[in-house]
């Protein structure tokens, strides 16, 4: 069903004709030729003149027009094609041959006077729906033949007249004219070609294109409807609401009504609803107001069942992953608590033994106590890092931001790493400006970032090396860099670093850490809306650049 659409100006016409019409037209021409040739044979028995026989033969020549007609099926194409008009030479043949036959047989007073109307029959046979050119030419040729015949009658030779031949020819012309008129009658409305092609493209699309009234009644429909959508029902209207609303599952109707209202206001809207006829399916509806017509809404309806199923699977998988992440975070938090309690006792007792608070110890036991304290401190840091990483992954790490001077955070981080640097005779220095570097950050988190970066720099810098911490302001960004002249990082390892438990270097270097420090530092920087990048070359050192939003 189609709505009444306004045709484009000066559009080429297209008539929906019968595909077999061209075949019948060719057959009509062949029968015309055979009929006149048969009439020639009949004329021999009526002792007609030689000029009458020649005239009938000439009148049969328009049957050759069959060779100029497109009798074969047109090529397959997705677009409707206009019916091609008959070639001009066929029209001329129909107008010229009957006039010549009349001239040979005495004009309107001769035995072949009925041929004066033959151009009209030929014009009817050659016309195409939407184009009356051949019929107009045929009528003109008939009138011209009658006029010339009347003027030239005294000059033409008198031919013997046979009433039987004349009557039979008249009946023959009349019958062929009627058959030609019936064969070329229109079998459909004449529409603009551009509109017909547009309708064909819309009808062949996989979705359903609709023209709707504001209440949801369909005015036109093209294409394939999604399953469970009754196209005929969309054209109905009950209780001041159109069939589209009736096709929607009741809980989804307010959403569809709101979408139509927003589309009427000029906003393009997409909604998904459940069809009333199949609750296990989903339909995507895209609506917008038609340009130039505020009373109509253009809509596209697509089957969204598969997409809905996939989204449901993704939602279920995401929920399961979140549940697993929360369970893992709870497990790690519980495990870290269980480990911290005995570990604090180990650190406390080893520290007491290291300082010989309850009596002297031998040098060997003092070394054991120091090793126990060092290993316990390292284990406590690892547990803390694991707990922080799990909290960040579970989106449970909350920042406690406050205004502070970034130079104070840098001094505090340097103080925590300086003992480790002095043990390796590493020159640990800072390049800080004289003016304050005010930032709004979580002091503990930023200090942990700097400690992790400085600790890595000291850890992977050989003895007598150099590690430098610099800080400066670049527009609205605080830039802090930790540079060293250590072993460096290979290019293929730089892409991996920053993920939990990823490490670079050989086995000896990997044994010095867990791969959590850099990952935690990058995650904390991103929580602040900043970035952490690494630049390194093997044998020349590494530079870590921390960028944080400044006040």
C-alpha positions as a printed NumPy array, in Angstrom:
array([[  0.   ,   0.   ,   0.   ],
       [  1.327,   3.398,  -0.976],
       [  0.606,   6.848,   0.331],
       [ -0.26 ,   9.665,  -2.058],
       [  3.158,  11.121,  -2.687],
       [  3.742,  14.259,  -4.719],
       [  5.553,  13.408,  -8.007],
       [  8.743,  15.275,  -8.947],
       [  8.498,  18.059, -11.5  ],
       [  9.238,  17.066, -15.13 ],
       [  9.702,  13.411, -14.114],
       [  9.966,  10.792, -16.881],
       [  6.757,   8.687, -16.891],
       [  6.68 ,   4.98 , -16.263],
       [  3.587,   2.822, -16.83 ],
       [  3.217,  -0.556, -15.203],
       [  2.483,  -2.482, -18.403],
       [  1.779,  -6.133, -19.092],
       [  5.164,  -7.884, -19.717],
       [  3.565,  -9.894, -22.59 ],
       [  2.289,  -6.802, -24.398],
       [  5.326,  -6.501, -26.711],
       [  4.958, -10.13 , -27.758],
       [  1.287,  -9.6  , -28.632],
       [  2.186,  -6.455, -30.579],
       [  4.676,  -8.4  , -32.706],
       [  2.077, -11.113, -33.277],
       [ -0.444,  -8.439, -34.318],
       [  1.941,  -7.147, -37.01 ],
       [  2.572, -10.627, -38.346],
       [ -1.162, -11.335, -38.531],
       [ -1.711,  -8.03 , -40.306],
       [  0.782,  -8.971, -42.997],
       [ -0.621, -12.487, -43.398],
       [ -4.208, -11.166, -43.483],
       [ -3.481,  -8.742, -46.323],
       [ -1.507, -11.343, -48.229],
       [ -4.451, -13.719, -47.8  ],
       [ -6.691, -10.91 , -49.039],
       [ -4.475, -10.674, -52.141],
       [ -5.145, -14.337, -52.823],
       [ -8.867, -13.74 , -52.361],
       [ -8.707, -10.79 , -54.771],
       [ -7.464, -13.085, -57.528],
       [-10.748, -15.018, -57.412],
       [-12.764, -11.777, -57.582],
       [-10.885, -10.662, -60.703],
       [ -9.468,  -7.584, -59.003],
       [ -7.145,  -5.321, -60.94 ],
       [ -3.391,  -5.59 , -60.848],
       [ -3.188,  -2.244, -59.05 ],
       [ -5.465,  -3.587, -56.306],
       [ -3.159,  -6.571, -55.8  ],
       [ -0.105,  -4.306, -55.701],
       [ -1.92 ,  -1.971, -53.298],
       [ -2.741,  -4.803, -50.913],
       [  0.864,  -5.981, -51.02 ],
       [  2.121,  -2.454, -50.259],
       [ -0.392,  -2.159, -47.398],
       [  1.013,  -5.386, -45.947],
       [  4.546,  -3.933, -45.792],
       [  4.061,  -2.306, -42.31 ],
       [  4.145,  -5.874, -40.958],
       [  7.925,  -5.513, -41.337],
       [  7.768,  -3.215, -38.301],
       [  7.823,  -6.371, -36.18 ],
       [ 11.601,  -6.466, -36.717],
       [ 11.939,  -3.069, -35.054],
       [  9.948,  -3.946, -31.963],
       [ 11.615,  -5.153, -28.689],
       [ 10.015,  -8.581, -28.633],
       [ 12.639, -10.135, -26.328],
       [ 12.409,  -9.917, -22.538],
       [ 14.237,  -6.873, -21.086],
       [ 17.459,  -7.481, -19.12 ],
       [ 17.037,  -8.325, -15.445],
       [ 17.534,  -5.21 , -13.333],
       [ 16.461,  -4.207,  -9.826],
       [ 15.102,  -0.931, -11.216],
       [ 11.805,  -0.473, -13.097],
       [ 12.432,   0.51 , -16.72 ],
       [ 10.295,   2.78 , -18.932],
       [  8.59 ,   1.168, -21.95 ],
       [ 10.65 ,   2.221, -24.993],
       [  8.66 ,   3.943, -27.748],
       [  8.364,   2.367, -31.205],
       [ 11.096,   3.34 , -33.687],
       [ 10.185,   6.324, -35.83 ],
       [ 10.674,   4.409, -39.095],
       [  7.893,   1.993, -38.144],
       [  5.516,   4.913, -37.608],
       [  6.493,   6.39 , -40.987],
       [  5.936,   2.992, -42.627],
       [  2.389,   2.854, -41.244],
       [  1.639,   6.355, -42.455],
       [  3.178,   6.029, -45.931],
       [  2.216,   2.546, -47.196],
       [ -1.598,   2.918, -46.916],
       [ -1.415,   6.285, -48.756],
       [  0.591,   4.682, -51.573],
       [ -1.934,   1.821, -51.783],
       [ -4.776,   4.343, -52.013],
       [ -2.987,   6.189, -54.794],
       [ -2.587,   3.017, -56.825],
       [ -6.262,   2.046, -56.527],
       [ -8.13 ,   5.287, -57.15 ],
       [ -8.172,   6.899, -53.73 ],
       [-11.353,   7.066, -51.697],
       [-13.475,   5.814, -54.585],
       [-11.299,   2.76 , -55.121],
       [-11.677,  -0.781, -53.758],
       [ -9.083,  -0.142, -51.017],
       [-10.67 ,   2.995, -49.543],
       [-10.76 ,   1.366, -46.082],
       [ -6.946,   1.633, -46.005],
       [ -7.395,   5.34 , -45.28 ],
       [ -7.979,   4.271, -41.66 ],
       [ -5.068,   1.805, -41.555],
       [ -2.613,   4.442, -40.119],
       [ -4.959,   4.791, -37.156],
       [ -4.82 ,   1.018, -36.53 ],
       [ -1.038,   1.135, -36.841],
       [ -0.834,   4.068, -34.424],
       [ -2.889,   2.113, -31.912],
       [ -0.643,  -0.934, -32.305],
       [  2.594,   1.039, -31.879],
       [  1.622,   3.279, -28.997],
       [  3.009,   2.735, -25.508],
       [  1.178,   3.524, -22.298],
       [  2.051,   7.033, -21.28 ],
       [  3.11 ,   7.996, -24.821],
       [  0.546,   8.633, -27.576],
       [  3.076,   9.771, -30.21 ],
       [  2.428,   6.947, -32.665],
       [ -1.359,   7.323, -32.394],
       [ -1.133,  11.045, -33.085],
       [  1.073,  10.366, -36.106],
       [ -1.368,   7.713, -37.297],
       [ -4.338,  10.054, -37.047],
       [ -2.383,  12.762, -38.845],
       [ -1.409,  10.355, -41.609],
       [ -5.049,   9.232, -41.986],
       [ -6.32 ,  12.809, -42.234],
       [ -3.529,  13.728, -44.628],
       [ -4.338,  10.685, -46.766],
       [ -8.038,  11.601, -46.881],
       [ -7.193,  15.175, -47.837],
       [ -4.721,  14.218, -50.544],
       [ -7.083,  11.52 , -51.846],
       [ -9.905,  14.039, -52.172],
       [ -7.731,  16.524, -54.053],
       [ -6.045,  13.959, -56.31 ],
       [ -9.183,  11.942, -57.111],
       [ -9.594,  13.34 , -60.633],
       [ -5.975,  12.57 , -61.451],
       [ -5.93 ,   8.962, -60.273],
       [ -6.689,   6.051, -62.608],
       [-10.073,   4.464, -62.128],
       [ -9.886,   0.898, -60.75 ],
       [-12.612,  -1.65 , -60.858],
       [-14.51 ,  -1.831, -57.619],
       [-15.336,  -5.111, -55.878],
       [-17.914,  -4.71 , -53.079],
       [-16.827,  -8.   , -51.507],
       [-13.174,  -6.949, -51.418],
       [-13.978,  -3.492, -50.096],
       [-16.254,  -4.779, -47.322],
       [-13.827,  -7.512, -46.302],
       [-10.963,  -5.005, -46.141],
       [-13.081,  -2.603, -44.065],
       [-13.947,  -5.334, -41.599],
       [-10.289,  -6.367, -41.448],
       [ -9.091,  -2.823, -40.65 ],
       [-11.804,  -2.4  , -38.006],
       [-10.995,  -5.718, -36.288],
       [ -7.244,  -5.024, -36.218],
       [ -7.839,  -1.492, -34.861],
       [ -9.973,  -2.831, -32.013],
       [ -7.443,  -5.574, -31.164],
       [ -4.596,  -3.027, -31.198],
       [ -6.518,  -0.716, -28.874],
       [ -7.177,  -3.545, -26.431],
       [ -3.561,  -4.732, -26.504],
       [ -2.075,  -1.341, -25.639],
       [ -4.472,  -0.361, -22.871],
       [ -2.865,   0.714, -19.591],
       [ -2.608,  -1.984, -16.91 ],
       [ -1.474,   0.304, -14.12 ],
       [ -1.112,   3.931, -13.139],
       [  1.399,   6.12 , -14.912],
       [  3.899,   7.241, -12.264],
       [  7.155,   9.205, -12.392],
       [ 10.112,   6.967, -13.157],
       [ 12.186,   8.304, -10.237],
       [  9.342,   7.562,  -7.822],
       [  8.867,   4.069,  -9.246],
       [ 12.557,   3.296,  -8.813],
       [ 12.48 ,   4.639,  -5.272],
       [  9.485,   2.448,  -4.444],
       [ 11.25 ,  -0.563,  -5.963],
       [ 14.378,   0.041,  -3.865],
       [ 12.307,   0.454,  -0.69 ],
       [ 10.283,  -2.671,  -1.425],
       [ 13.43 ,  -4.788,  -1.86 ],
       [ 15.143,  -3.711,   1.363],
       [ 15.447,  -6.143,   4.32 ],
       [ 13.696,  -3.784,   6.742],
       [ 10.228,  -2.225,   6.753],
       [  9.997,   1.461,   5.848],
       [  6.833,   3.189,   7.021],
       [  5.136,   6.528,   6.633],
       [  3.169,   7.116,   9.844],
       [  0.653,   9.596,  11.113],
       [  1.399,  11.142,  14.538],
       [ -0.848,   8.578,  16.264],
       [  1.033,   5.608,  14.775],
       [ -1.252,   4.697,  11.876],
       [  0.644,   3.531,   8.796],
       [  0.044,   5.532,   5.619],
       [  2.538,   3.638,   3.452],
       [  4.72 ,   0.55 ,   3.879],
       [  7.652,  -0.729,   1.834],
       [ 10.021,  -3.654,   2.311],
       [ 10.065,  -6.79 ,   4.438],
       [  8.423,  -6.631,   7.853],
       [ 10.183,  -8.14 ,  10.892],
       [  8.717, -11.429,  12.142],
       [  5.552, -11.119,  14.258],
       [  4.64 ,  -7.753,  12.66 ],
       [  1.385,  -7.76 ,  10.687],
       [  1.747,  -5.08 ,   8.01 ],
       [ -1.98 ,  -4.936,   7.267],
       [ -2.69 ,  -4.353,  10.943],
       [ -0.43 ,  -1.289,  10.951],
       [ -2.909,   0.485,   8.657],
       [ -5.769,   0.096,  11.131],
       [ -6.863,   2.711,  13.638],
       [ -8.733,   2.101,  16.887],
       [ -9.389,   4.361,  19.888],
       [ -7.566,   7.284,  18.202],
       [ -4.348,   5.241,  18.062],
       [ -2.813,   3.641,  15.003],
       [ -2.002,   0.028,  14.364],
       [  1.662,   0.463,  15.313],
       [  0.723,   1.021,  18.96 ],
       [ -1.566,  -2.005,  18.856],
       [  1.304,  -4.172,  17.553],
       [  3.483,  -3.317,  20.586],
       [  3.496,  -5.278,  23.836],
       [  1.535,  -3.141,  26.369],
       [  4.477,  -2.491,  28.759],
       [  6.479,  -1.005,  25.855],
       [  3.687,   1.192,  24.464],
       [  4.521,   4.304,  26.551],
       [  8.068,   4.197,  25.167],
       [  6.823,   3.982,  21.571],
       [  4.287,   6.785,  22.15 ],
       [  7.043,   8.976,  23.591],
       [  9.262,   8.199,  20.58 ],
       [  6.496,   9.272,  18.166],
       [  5.975,  12.485,  20.128],
       [  9.669,  13.31 ,  20.076],
       [  9.855,  12.538,  16.366],
       [  6.87 ,  14.828,  15.778],
       [  8.847,  17.543,  17.589],
       [ 11.722,  17.101,  15.132],
       [ 14.036,  14.773,  17.081],
       [ 15.291,  11.509,  15.536],
       [ 14.612,   8.672,  17.991],
       [ 15.502,   4.98 ,  18.245],
       [ 13.56 ,   2.612,  20.479],
       [ 13.374,  -1.143,  20.874],
       [ 10.118,  -2.85 ,  21.716],
       [  8.598,  -6.298,  22.091],
       [  5.91 ,  -7.154,  19.525],
       [  2.626,  -8.233,  21.067],
       [  2.394, -11.276,  18.779],
       [  5.792, -12.724,  19.812],
       [  7.136, -11.836,  23.248],
       [ 10.428, -13.619,  22.59 ],
       [ 11.367, -11.223,  19.757],
       [ 12.558,  -7.618,  19.645],
       [ 12.026,  -4.916,  17.022],
       [ 14.142,  -1.806,  16.512],
       [ 12.133,   1.27 ,  15.501],
       [ 13.848,   4.388,  14.125],
       [ 11.539,   7.392,  13.66 ],
       [ 11.929,  10.991,  12.552],
       [  9.684,  13.686,  11.146],
       [  9.481,  13.862,   7.37 ],
       [ 11.021,  16.977,   5.871],
       [  8.468,  19.392,   4.541],
       [  5.515,  17.553,   6.103],
       [  5.057,  18.001,   9.849],
       [  2.016,  15.685,   9.864],
       [  3.916,  12.582,   8.785],
       [  6.667,  10.539,  10.389],
       [  9.191,   8.395,   8.545],
       [  9.995,   5.137,  10.329],
       [ 12.299,   2.184,   9.803],
       [ 11.504,  -1.126,  11.498],
       [ 14.193,  -3.828,  11.805],
       [ 14.372,  -7.208,  13.504],
       [ 16.597,  -6.786,  16.589],
       [ 16.057, -10.212,  18.148],
       [ 19.588, -11.466,  17.467],
       [ 21.142,  -8.216,  18.683],
       [ 19.043,  -8.336,  21.849],
       [ 20.13 , -11.925,  22.496],
       [ 23.783, -11.001,  22.081],
       [ 23.433,  -8.008,  24.383],
       [ 21.731, -10.206,  26.952],
       [ 24.617, -12.658,  26.741],
       [ 27.105,  -9.803,  27.141],
       [ 25.202,  -8.44 ,  30.129],
       [ 25.192, -11.868,  31.738],
       [ 28.906, -12.305,  31.052],
       [ 29.656,  -8.832,  32.425],
       [ 27.623,  -9.512,  35.556],
       [ 29.431, -12.801,  36.042],
       [ 32.825, -11.122,  35.524],
       [ 31.927,  -8.378,  38.01 ],
       [ 30.832, -10.977,  40.515],
       [ 34.089, -12.863,  40.052],
       [ 36.096,  -9.642,  40.409],
       [ 34.274,  -8.756,  43.601],
       [ 34.811, -12.262,  44.956],
       [ 38.495, -12.051,  44.061],
       [ 38.792,  -8.646,  45.707],
       [ 37.135,  -9.96 ,  48.875],
       [ 39.426, -12.976,  48.868],
       [ 42.549, -10.84 ,  48.424],
       [ 41.427,  -8.412,  51.122],
       [ 40.744, -11.271,  53.518],
       [ 44.024, -12.971,  52.624],
       [ 46.032,  -9.766,  53.045],
       [ 44.474,  -9.216,  56.446],
       [ 45.337, -12.752,  57.48 ],
       [ 48.922, -12.281,  56.272],
       [ 49.437,  -8.844,  57.777],
       [ 48.656,  -9.989,  61.304],
       [ 51.465, -12.578,  61.65 ],
       [ 53.744, -10.512,  59.39 ],
       [ 53.535,  -7.534,  61.733],
       [ 54.658,  -9.819,  64.54 ],
       [ 57.579, -11.081,  62.418],
       [ 58.645,  -7.52 ,  61.618],
       [ 58.293,  -6.396,  65.22 ],
       [ 60.283,  -9.265,  66.728],
       [ 62.972,  -9.127,  64.021],
       [ 63.346,  -5.381,  64.6  ],
       [ 63.732,  -6.005,  68.36 ],
       [ 66.37 ,  -8.653,  67.691],
       [ 68.154,  -6.409,  65.197],
       [ 68.436,  -3.673,  67.837],
       [ 69.291,  -6.203,  70.631],
       [ 66.674,  -4.768,  72.985],
       [ 66.692,  -7.857,  75.226],
       [ 70.366,  -8.685,  75.181],
       [ 73.303,  -9.081,  72.819],
       [ 73.258, -11.5  ,  69.846],
       [ 76.043, -12.935,  67.806],
       [ 76.838, -11.358,  64.461],
       [ 75.333, -14.343,  62.608],
       [ 71.996, -13.976,  64.432],
       [ 72.058, -10.235,  63.905],
       [ 72.446, -10.901,  60.164],
       [ 69.569, -13.366,  60.286],
       [ 67.371, -10.818,  62.079],
       [ 68.207,  -8.126,  59.503],
       [ 67.433, -10.517,  56.64 ],
       [ 64.13 , -11.512,  58.273],
       [ 63.181,  -7.851,  58.714],
       [ 64.122,  -6.999,  55.118],
       [ 62.223,  -9.953,  53.667],
       [ 59.223,  -9.195,  55.864],
       [ 59.174,  -5.537,  54.793],
       [ 59.353,  -6.582,  51.161],
       [ 56.512,  -9.051,  51.665],
       [ 54.433,  -6.379,  53.406],
       [ 54.953,  -4.021,  50.449],
       [ 53.933,  -6.758,  48.01 ],
       [ 50.774,  -7.464,  49.992],
       [ 49.945,  -3.771,  50.046],
       [ 50.477,  -3.468,  46.307],
       [ 48.333,  -6.525,  45.581],
       [ 45.565,  -5.147,  47.765],
       [ 45.699,  -1.723,  46.085],
       [ 45.669,  -3.26 ,  42.582],
       [ 42.672,  -5.429,  43.44 ],
       [ 40.824,  -2.436,  44.876],
       [ 41.491,  -0.415,  41.707],
       [ 40.342,  -3.288,  39.476],
       [ 37.146,  -3.564,  41.504],
       [ 36.565,   0.239,  41.297],
       [ 36.712,   0.421,  45.06 ],
       [ 39.756,   2.657,  45.401],
       [ 38.598,   6.08 ,  46.525],
       [ 40.866,   9.118,  46.312],
       [ 41.073,  11.56 ,  49.215],
       [ 42.196,  14.657,  47.328],
       [ 43.429,  17.818,  49.   ],
       [ 45.436,  20.893,  48.028],
       [ 49.138,  20.356,  48.533],
       [ 52.574,  21.378,  47.303],
       [ 54.035,  18.78 ,  44.934],
       [ 57.526,  19.621,  46.245],
       [ 56.587,  18.234,  49.676],
       [ 55.49 ,  14.958,  48.086],
       [ 58.752,  14.766,  46.152],
       [ 60.831,  15.347,  49.339],
       [ 58.874,  12.688,  51.228],
       [ 59.356,  10.124,  48.45 ],
       [ 63.098,  10.893,  48.195],
       [ 63.485,  10.42 ,  51.942],
       [ 61.917,   6.931,  51.748],
       [ 64.226,   5.802,  48.941],
       [ 67.437,   7.546,  50.02 ],
       [ 68.649,   4.746,  52.323],
       [ 68.301,   2.215,  49.479],
       [ 70.191,   4.589,  47.152],
       [ 73.012,   5.154,  49.619],
       [ 73.543,   1.421,  50.006],
       [ 74.367,   1.296,  46.239],
       [ 76.234,   4.633,  46.259],
       [ 73.703,   6.088,  43.841],
       [ 73.489,   9.856,  43.486],
       [ 69.831,  10.625,  44.299],
       [ 68.999,  14.264,  43.573],
       [ 66.009,  16.531,  42.953],
       [ 65.476,  19.477,  40.609],
       [ 62.571,  21.412,  42.11 ],
       [ 61.565,  25.051,  41.499],
       [ 61.669,  27.719,  44.205],
       [ 57.947,  28.504,  43.858],
       [ 55.16 ,  26.244,  45.073],
       [ 53.654,  23.604,  42.765],
       [ 50.058,  23.51 ,  44.016],
       [ 48.006,  20.458,  43.065],
       [ 44.798,  18.84 ,  44.294],
       [ 45.646,  15.153,  44.691],
       [ 45.563,  12.226,  47.069],
       [ 48.826,  12.728,  48.958],
       [ 49.244,   9.057,  49.815],
       [ 48.567,   7.894,  46.247],
       [ 50.945,  10.373,  44.57 ],
       [ 53.656,   9.656,  47.134],
       [ 53.234,   5.945,  46.426],
       [ 53.592,   6.635,  42.683],
       [ 56.839,   8.52 ,  43.238],
       [ 58.187,   5.915,  45.664],
       [ 57.456,   3.096,  43.208],
       [ 59.091,   4.95 ,  40.309],
       [ 62.118,   6.018,  42.379],
       [ 62.435,   2.521,  43.842],
       [ 62.483,   0.977,  40.354],
       [ 65.049,   3.525,  39.194],
       [ 67.346,   2.777,  42.147],
       [ 66.757,  -0.96 ,  41.853],
       [ 67.761,  -1.166,  38.178],
       [ 70.592,   1.384,  38.259],
       [ 74.091,  -0.004,  38.859],
       [ 76.257,   1.186,  41.751],
       [ 77.616,   4.748,  41.497],
       [ 74.791,   5.616,  39.102],
       [ 72.508,   8.609,  39.149],
       [ 68.75 ,   9.066,  39.68 ],
       [ 67.088,  12.482,  39.315],
       [ 63.591,  13.659,  40.226],
       [ 62.418,  16.86 ,  38.555],
       [ 59.118,  18.715,  38.765],
       [ 57.732,  21.632,  36.783],
       [ 54.489,  23.153,  35.638],
       [ 53.376,  23.067,  31.985],
       [ 50.263,  25.247,  31.577],
       [ 47.57 ,  23.416,  33.61 ],
       [ 49.609,  20.232,  34.016],
       [ 52.111,  19.17 ,  36.667],
       [ 54.997,  17.268,  35.047],
       [ 57.266,  15.142,  37.236],
       [ 60.12 ,  13.113,  35.715],
       [ 62.279,  10.379,  37.256],
       [ 65.39 ,   9.779,  35.158],
       [ 68.213,   7.281,  35.67 ],
       [ 71.257,   6.028,  33.796],
       [ 70.545,   2.38 ,  34.522],
       [ 70.269,  -0.711,  32.359],
       [ 67.27 ,   0.541,  30.334],
       [ 64.304,  -1.329,  28.923],
       [ 64.065,  -3.076,  25.565],
       [ 61.456,  -1.676,  23.105],
       [ 59.524,  -4.944,  23.042],
       [ 59.22 ,  -4.851,  26.845],
       [ 57.981,  -1.248,  27.013],
       [ 54.622,  -2.231,  25.479],
       [ 54.035,  -4.841,  28.205],
       [ 55.127,  -2.881,  31.237],
       [ 52.308,  -1.3  ,  33.177],
       [ 50.174,  -4.439,  33.344],
       [ 50.052,  -6.394,  36.62 ],
       [ 52.912,  -8.875,  37.105],
       [ 54.61 ,  -7.868,  33.833],
       [ 58.397,  -7.524,  34.15 ],
       [ 61.281,  -6.697,  31.836],
       [ 64.896,  -7.767,  31.621],
       [ 66.598, -11.069,  32.328],
       [ 65.853, -13.527,  35.141],
       [ 68.176, -11.741,  37.557],
       [ 66.402,  -8.435,  37.027],
       [ 62.963, -10.016,  37.285],
       [ 63.882, -11.552,  40.602],
       [ 64.218,  -8.054,  42.083],
       [ 60.501,  -7.254,  41.867],
       [ 56.974,  -8.537,  41.348],
       [ 55.778,  -6.417,  38.428],
       [ 53.135,  -4.653,  40.527],
       [ 54.824,  -1.331,  41.296],
       [ 54.659,   0.186,  37.821],
       [ 51.134,  -1.165,  37.234],
       [ 49.935,   0.386,  40.479],
       [ 51.641,   3.701,  39.68 ],
       [ 50.003,   3.915,  36.251],
       [ 46.556,   3.021,  37.654],
       [ 46.828,   5.651,  40.402],
       [ 47.896,   8.262,  37.84 ],
       [ 44.884,   7.467,  35.66 ],
       [ 42.578,   7.701,  38.688],
       [ 43.768,  11.314,  39.041],
       [ 43.034,  11.96 ,  35.345],
       [ 46.738,  11.911,  34.51 ],
       [ 49.146,   9.757,  32.553],
       [ 52.366,   7.851,  33.122],
       [ 54.719,   7.216,  30.203],
       [ 58.099,   5.532,  29.88 ],
       [ 61.003,   6.306,  27.559],
       [ 64.061,   4.089,  27.634],
       [ 67.068,   2.83 ,  25.72 ],
       [ 69.13 ,  -0.232,  26.535],
       [ 72.312,   0.732,  28.354],
       [ 71.454,   4.44 ,  28.583],
       [ 68.685,   4.554,  31.179],
       [ 64.991,   5.211,  31.588],
       [ 62.789,   8.286,  32.042],
       [ 59.348,   7.982,  33.616],
       [ 57.083,  11.014,  33.063],
       [ 54.103,  11.597,  35.358],
       [ 51.514,  14.188,  34.224],
       [ 48.775,  15.289,  36.616],
       [ 46.14 ,  18.04 ,  36.342],
       [ 47.3  ,  21.074,  38.314],
       [ 45.267,  23.773,  40.08 ]])
